[in-house]
Amino acid sequence: MSADEPARPAMREPAKQEPARKGPEPSGVDLARVALRAAKEAARARGEAAQQKKQARRVGLRSGARADGRDPMALGSAINRLITERGWETPAAVGGVMGRWPQIVGEDVAKHCVPERYDEDERVLVVRCDSTAWATNLRLLAPTLVARLNEDLGHGSVRVIKVQGPGGSPRRYGPLRAPGSTGPGDTYG
């Protein structure tokens, strides 16, 4: 600095602030305790994670003494569970009706009329009869049969019984065939 220059205030470097101390600095034993406590907590956390991982692995590998979803089950229980899961209750019940058809409609009617199929969307049971006389008879009995089937299956399972007469392929050959005739089936309803 020369004598001609005005005096500048001296720039001070900012003072370093020391952290406030709350007590005496930890000694070697105290530092060891803190480090030991932190190591124990970390080990405990790793142990819990490993235990959970081991349990998850163990659950997937084998079955225990208690029942769970992986145990074998009886065939009937497996089929019932499959029917319930897939929503096949009504078609399965109607299939059971087709198997018990003689008990539902009677032996005489069952000899001449056989259920063919069930349309689940329209709730229609299609029955084929071996003659037009039995088809007419079953058409007259249809409201009673619908009520009996709904009583057995549940309300609204069958709305209509569609009765079909005997179906055969028309004979297209033979010396006694009349022109325009469909054969022996042209008298059937």
Summary of the structure (lengths in Angstrom):
residues: 189
radius of gyration: 44.8
end to end distance: 131.8
largest distance: 149.7
contacts: 366
relative contact order: 0.07
helix: 50%
strand: 10%
